[in-house]
């Protein structure tokens, strides 16, 4: 998947939607807006926010942990590796056809 495809898939998984050319998501019944998608592939802070979706779901958390590459170095995974693992844990990863 390209970075753009990954970012779009994570946005959808996180409940983002596009209305009138603006990206929106809702937190505590308040609509938040952003002119463009976050860059989950290159921003560890954005990935940290996305990871919150799976922390309370043990089966997804386990799949996520192993998709990163369970072990001491998984804590140092890049944002892109975490983004890939996130989509794999949710069953939304698509292999690129070569």
SULQUI-V199135 format. One record per pair of residues at least 12 apart in sequence whose C-alpha atoms are under 10 Angstrom apart, sorted by the first residue. I is the first residue (numbers start at 1). GAP is how many residues later the second one is. Records with the same first field share a line. If there is no record, write none. Layout:
I=GAP + GAP
This chain:
1=83 + 92 + 93 + 94 + 95 + 96
2=39 + 92 + 93 + 94
3=36 + 37 + 38 + 39 + 77 + 80 + 81
4=33 + 35 + 36 + 37
5=88 + 89
6=33 + 34 + 35 + 74 + 77 + 78 + 80 + 81 + 86 + 87 + 88
7=30 + 31 + 32 + 33 + 34 + 35 + 73 + 76
8=29 + 30 + 31 + 32
9=74 + 78 + 83 + 84
10=27 + 28 + 29 + 30 + 31 + 37 + 40 + 73 + 74 + 76 + 77 + 80 + 82 + 83
11=12 + 13 + 14 + 26 + 27 + 28 + 29 + 39
12=13
13=37 + 40 + 73 + 74 + 77 + 79
14=12 + 35 + 36 + 37 + 38 + 39
15=12
16=16 + 17 + 18 + 21
17=16 + 20
18=15 + 16 + 17 + 18 + 19
19=14
21=13 + 14 + 15
22=12 + 13 + 14 + 15
23=12 + 13 + 14 + 15
24=12 + 13
39=40 + 41 + 44
40=39 + 40 + 42 + 43 + 44
41=37 + 38 + 39 + 40 + 41 + 42 + 43
42=36 + 37 + 38 + 39 + 40 + 41
43=35 + 36 + 37 + 40
44=33 + 34 + 35 + 36 + 38 + 39
45=34
46=33 + 37
47=31 + 32 + 33 + 34 + 35 + 36 + 39
48=31 + 34 + 35
50=32 + 33 + 36
51=13 + 31 + 32 + 35
53=33
54=32 + 35 + 36
59=30
60=26 + 28 + 29 + 30 + 31
61=25 + 28 + 29
62=27
63=22 + 23 + 25 + 26 + 27 + 28
64=18 + 19 + 20 + 21 + 22 + 23 + 24 + 25 + 26
65=17 + 20 + 21 + 24
66=19 + 22 + 23
67=14 + 15 + 17 + 18 + 19 + 20 + 21 + 22
68=13 + 14 + 15 + 16 + 17 + 18 + 20 + 21
69=12 + 13 + 16
